[in-house]
Amino acid sequence: ESRWPYLFGAIIVPSLIQAVILPFLPESPRYLLLEKHNTSKAEKAFQTFLGKDDVSHEVEEVLAESRIQRNTKLVSILQLLRTRAVRWQVITVVVTMGCYQLCGLNAV
C-alpha cells in the first residue's frame, strides 16, 4: 500500500521518453500536404516512408481524397433519425451505449 505513489509515478518515464523523441519524428505527409500546403516536404516525407523516388501517385491520391471530403455534406442527428435506412442502426447504437453507461461497466 505504501508503494502506490511509485505505481502512479511510473507513467512519468514513458511520457518523458515520448516528449524527448517526438521532435525527431518525421511529420505526416498528409499533414504537410493538406494543412501546411507544403508539397515538396510532403513528397520528401512520402519518399522516406515508402522508400521510392516517384511518389506523385500518392500525392495525387491524398489530394483527391481531400477534394472528396470537402464535397461531403454533413448530416445532423435529426436527419439521421429521419432517414429510414439508418434509423434502426442509430437507435441500436444509442441504446447499447446507454446500457453501457447505466450498467456500471465503465466504473469497473
TAMO-V390475 format. One record per helix or strand. SS is the DSSP state (@ for helix, = for strand). FROM is the first residue (numbers start at 1). LEN is the number of residues. If there is no record, write none. Layout:
# TAMO-V390475
ss/from/len
SS/FROM/LEN
SS/FROM/LEN
This chain:
# TAMO-V390475
ss/from/len
@/4/6
@/11/12
@/29/6
@/39/12
@/56/16
@/77/6
@/84/20
